[in-house]
Amino acid sequence: MASTSVVETDIEQRATLLDAWTETRRRIATLEAHASHLLAERMRVDQQDAEEHPFHRDAIHRSMVAEYAAAGRVAHSTMEYAFTDAAFLERGHPEVLAAFREGAITAGHVREIVRAGGIVREAINNGRADAAALATFDTAARVVAEAETPARTAAHVKRLAAALAGDTVVERHERARSERAVTMRSVDDGLALLTVVLPEHLAAAIMDRLTQLARGVVAARQTPEACASEGDQGIEPRLDSLDRTAIFADVTFTTDPGRLTASSDAEAVPADSRTIDQVRADLLTDLLLAADPSPANGPGLDNIRGRIQVTIAATTLAGFDERPAELDGYGPLHPDHARDLAGRNLGWSRLFLDASGLVTETDTYTPTEPMRRFLRARDQHCRFPGCRMPVHRCEADHTHDHAKGGRTDVHNLAHLCRGHHALKHPDIADDHRWSARQLPDGTIDWLSPSGRSYRDSPQRRVIFV
């Protein structure tokens, strides 16, 4: 009896702490909403000052931003964004503003919504969208934000804004492509920040290839058990299908002391304790400094080995319309880029959607594993609430344990990253283990150790509805 009492007290204490934390977060959000309102009020005063002294409009605005940045001890650019977001929030997003004031969403959600809504406002100003489009966007954005993290909200509202703005997305991507650049600035202590701005699908592919190569380096120096341990600490999980021979054939590593080589006597190299981020940075250096562009190597698109997943309507693929495609897990993709990628790839899936835009079935044009392709198309990322680990870095997991009679079908499978998969592993003690239940539509209800339920629903393809 005494042991049971201690356990019950421990559970109550955890629940009390969680309740206190969530309530504190809600109160912080309401205070941030009030702070945003104060900035919007200050913007109105700034506008009045500018109307009285139009010749000094820019100086008046810069002075205001500088003062608030100094008083708040924040960067000038951060303060500039805060003023702009506050003004647009109160001017065109009443539903989102109400949720913010109630503490139902955070400043992070608001930032993603207001900035994604920019293309809807632009489309309205140019006469390409009806004035009601912004209200539709505002209402839908609030629903998404109240159920998702800021990162997932960003992906949803970008697709929604693209659908409401129509071909404005194509024009924006064409204009934005001209802004690609590489810049560098010192960050002291002998380090520098190299910033590359380029089309998102190329950046995603580059990042994925670096991650694949880095995992090959990590796997070559460690046992699978050690790799799994690193995955639990935030390092991306190792792919079981990783072809290490192909990886080492693709790149020549430097032979500096302390950095792994691709030679057969790699075991003789001094201990390599680099993190996966450090390995990625070293690989990027090696690849850029050791390779020269040439006709034999072909352009960048021909050499992409990173994995990305693109969804495009059949009519757009055929060139009958210019609706934006979707770079799954990131946002809208210029249709010309999607068509270009489609022409270079033999892996195809045709998606069938229900009336709400959910993927219900898939077939393939080339031999493949239909169930896995269906799950990749449906999930897009880890299905633990809030996780954004891309689907190709996750593993298909039985929601109801196969060892306990769970069936191997799409209604009992979902992608989980290594870290969240481990949360429901039977080796974890009962008072720390999560459980999950999958509904017929692919929604997963997660039950925490404290008995609370959290829901993760599959993403709808609203852009094609």
N, C-alpha and C positions, 0 to 999 in steps of 0.2 A: 504493500500500500504506500509506503514512504517513497519508493522509487517512482510509482505512478504519479504521485503528487508533485515530485520534482520535475518530471517530464511535462506535466500540465502547466506548471509555473513557467518553465522555460519557453513553451509554445506561446503562452500569453504575453511574456515579455517581448518575444520577437514580433508578435502581432502589434503590440503597443508601439514599439519602435518604428515599425513600418508605417503605421497609421500616422504617427507624429511626423515622420519624414515626408510622406505624401501631402499632408496638410501644410507643412512648412513650404514645400515646393509650390503649392497652390497659392499661398499667400505671397510668395516671392513673385509669381507671375502677375498677380493683381497689382503689386507695387510697380513692376516693370511696365504694366499697362498704363498706370498713372504717370510714370516718368515719360512714356511715349506721348501721352496727352499733353504734358507740359511742353515737350518739344514742338508739338503741332501748334500749340498756342503761341509759342515763341516765333514760329515760322509765320504766323499771321501778323504778328507785330512787325516782323522783318519785311513782309510784303507792304505793309502800310508805310514804313520808313522808305522803302524803295520807290513807292508811288509819289511820295513827297519830294524825293531827291533822285529822280531817274538816272541822272548822269553818274551817280555814285552807287548804282545798284550792286555791282559786283563787289565793290569795296565793303559795302554795308554787310553783304552776305558773308564774305570771308572773315570779317571782324567777328560776326556772331559765332561762326563755327570755331574760330580760334579761341574765343573766350570759353566756350563750353568744353572744348578739348582740354584746355589748360585747367579748368576747374575740376573736370572729371578725371584728369590724368589719363586720357586715352588718346590714341593716334588721331591725327586730323582727318584722315580718310575714314576711319571708323565713325567719327562724329558726323561727318558729311552724310554717310549712309544712314545713320540713325535719324537725322533730320528728314531726309528724303522718305525713308520708310514710314516715319510717323505721319507725314503729310498725306501720303497716298493711302495709308491705312484709314485715316479718319475721313478722307474724301471719297473713297470708293469701295470700302469693305466693311459695311456695318455688321454683317454676321460674324466675320472673323474678329472684329473689334469687340463685339459683345462677349464672345467666347474668351478672348484675352482678358477682359475685365473681370470675368467670373473665375479666372484662374484655370480654365479647362484646357488651355493650350499655353505654350511657352513663347518667349521671345524668339527662339529658334524657329518655331513653326511660322510665326508671323513674318519673319524675314524671308523665308522661302516662298511663302504665298504672295507677298507683295511684289517680290522681284519677278516671280513667274507671271504674275498678272500684268506685267509691263507690256507683253506682246498683245494681250487682249485690249488694253487701253490704246496701244498704237493702232491696232486694227480698227477700233471704233473711230479714232481720230481721222483715219484715212478713208473711212466710209466702207471698209471691207467687212465690218461686223456690225450687227445691230447693238444699240445701246443696252439692251437687256442682257447681252452676253456677259457683261461684267458682273451683273447680279447673279447669273447662273453660276459663273465661276466662283463667286464669293460663297454662295450657299454650299456648293459641292466641296469647296476647299475646307470649309469648317467641319463638315462631316468626316472627311479624311483625316484632318489634323487631330480631331478628338480621339481617333482610334489608332494613330500611327506615330512613329518617331519623326523628328524633323527631316531626317535623311530620306525616309520612305515617303513622307509628305512631299518632299521636293520632287521626287520621281513622278508621283501621281499628278501633282498640279502642273508640271511641265507638259505632260501628255494632254491634260485637260485644256490647258491654254492653247496648245498647238491645234487641238481639234476645233476650238471655238474661233481661233484666228485664221484657220484655213491656210491658204498659200502664203500668208505673211511669214510663216516659219521658213519656207524655202528662201524667200528674199533675205530674211535675217541671216540665215546660214551662209548665203552667198556673200553678203557684206562682211560677216564676221570672219570668213576665211581669209580675207585680205589682211586681217590683223595678226596673222601668225608671225611669231618672232621668237628669238632667243636672246635673253638678257642675263647679265651677271652683276652681282653686287657683293661686296665683302661683308662677312658677318663676324669678323674679328677672329683671333686665335688661329690664324692661318687657314680659315675656312671661307668658302664663298657659296652663295646661293645661285645656282644656275636654273633659270626659269624658262620653260619652253611652252609656248602657246601654239597649239596646232589642232586640227579637227579631232573631235572627241573619240571617234571610232579608231583613229590611229593611235591616240594616246592610250586608250584602253588596251589595244593589242600590244603596244610596246610594254606597258606595265605588266601584262600577263606573261609575255615572253620572258621578261627579266625575272619574274617570280618563278616560272618553270625552271629556268637556268639556275637560279639561286637555290631552289629546293634540291636540284641535282647535286650542287656543291655540298649542301648540308647533309643530304642522304649519304654522300660518299665518305663523310667523316664520322658518321654516327650510326648507331643501330636503329632499327625501326622503333624500338621502345623509347629511345632518346628523342627521336623526331616527334613521337606522339606527345612526349612531355613538353617539348617546345611549343607544339600546337595548342596545348592547354594554356600556355602563357601568352597567347596572342599572335604567334607565328602561324601563317597559313598552313593548313594541313598538307601532308605529302600525298600525291596522287599515286594510287596503286599501279596505274597504267604507265607510270613515268618510264620513258625509254632513255636510260642514262647513256647508252652508247651514242644515240642520236644527239643528245645534248652536248656531249664532249666533242662530237665531230663537228658541231656547228660553231664552236668558239675556241679561240686559243687564249688561255689564261696567262697572266703575267707570272713570272717566276721570282718575284720579289720575296724575300724572307717573310714568313708569316702569312703568305697568301697561297692558297691551294693551286697546284698545277694540274694539267690534264694528263700528265705522264703516268706511266704504269707504276712508278715507284712513289706514288703520292703519299704512301704511308710514312715515308722518310721526312716529309716536310714538317717543320715545327708545328706544334698544336695550333689549330685554327679555331679561335673562339669568337669569331665575328658573328653578330646577329644577322638575321636575314635581310634587314634594311641595309646594313653595312655591305653585305655581299652583293645586293642589288646595285648599290652605288659603285662598287668596284667593277662589277660586270659592265655597267653602262660606260664607265671610263675605258675599259679594255675594248669594248666593241666599237666605240666612236674613234678611238685613237689608232686602232689596228686595221680598220676597214676603210677602203676608198670606194666611192661610187663609181660604177662602170657600166657600160652597155651589157657586159656579160652577166653582171649581178642583177640587172633589171631595176625598175623603180621600187619604191617602198612597198606598194600594195602587193607586188608579185612575191615579196619575201616575207610577208606576214606569217609568222608561226604562232602568234598569240591567238587565243580563242575568244571570239566574240559571237554573240547571237543576235541576229537582226530579224525583225518581223516587218513584212511589207505586204500590202494588199496586192492581190493578183492583178487588179486593174492598173495599179501604179507600176508594178513590175513590167507589165506589157507596154507601158508608156501611154495609156489612155487618160491618165490624170496625173497630177503632181502633188498628191497628198503626201505628207511626210511619212517616212518609215519610222521604225523605232529601234534604237540600240538598247536591247533589253537590259534593264537595271540602271540605265543612265538617262535616257530621254529621247526626244525627237532626233531623227537623222535625215539629212538632205536626201531626197529620193534618187538623185543622180549617183551619190556615193553608194547607196544601197544597191542600185542596179549594177554598178561597177563591181562591187563585192560579190553579187550574185553570179555574175559572169565568170568569176574566178574560183567558184566553189562548187563541189559536187554533192555536198550534203544538203538535202532539201526535206522539209516537212510541210505538209499542207494542214492548216489548222481549221477546225470547224468550231464555230462559236454559237452559244445559245443567245437568246434575245437580250440578255443582260451583258453580253460581251465576254463571258467566261469560256475558256477553252474546254470543250467537252470531249473531243476526239482528235486524233491525228493519224494520217497515213504518210507514207514516205515514197519518194520518187527513186530512191536508191536503196539498196539493201542496208538495213540497220537494225537496231533494237527498238522496236516500236514503243514499248512501254517506257524505256528510258527517255526517248525523244519526247513522249507525251509529258512526262514529269518535268523535263527541262523546260518545255514550253509553258507548262502551267506554273511552276514554282518561281523560276528566274533567280531566286536567291534562297538562302537558308530560311526555313519556315518557323524558326523561333521568333516570337514577337519582337520586332524592332531590328533584327539582324539583317545586314545588307551584304553578307558574304556571297559573291556571285555563285551561281548554281554549279559552274564547272569546277569550283573549288570545294564543293560539298559532296556528300555521299548519299545515295538513296537509302533511306532507313525504313524498316518496318515500324509503323506507328504502334501496332499491337505486336509485341515480340513474336517472331517466327517460332522461337523455341516453345512458346506457350500457345501455339495454334494459330498465330496470325497468318493470314493468307498473303501470297505474293501477287498482289494486283494493285492497280493504280489507286484504288480506294483505301489501301492500307500502306501506301508508300509515300514518302515525302523527303525532300532534300534537307539535310541538316549539316552544318559545319561540324568539324571534329569536337570543338569545345561544347556546343549545345547538345550534340549527340551524347556526350559523356554524362550530361545531367540526368538522363533517364536510364543509365546503365545499371543493371542489377547489382553490380559490385558496390554501388554507393549505398550507404546506410539509409534506412527508410525515412528518417527524419530530415534527410537532405536531398532525397531523390524526387525528381519531377516525373509526372506521368502525362500522357497525351492521348487524346481521342479524336479520330478523324471522322468528320461528317460526310455524307454522300457528295456534297458539292466541293469537297476538298478543303473546307475550313477545318482548322485544327484547334481544339480546346486544350489548353495546357493547364494542369493543376499543379500549383507550387507546393512545397513542403508545408507551408502554413495553411494550406487549404483554400487558397485564392485561385480564381480561374482567370486566365488570360487567353484571348482569342486572336488567332491569325488567319485571315481569309485570303484565298488566292486572288491574285491581281486580275482585274478585268481589263480587257483590251478596248477601253472606251474610245480609242482613236479610230476604230474600225466599225463602231456600232452605228 
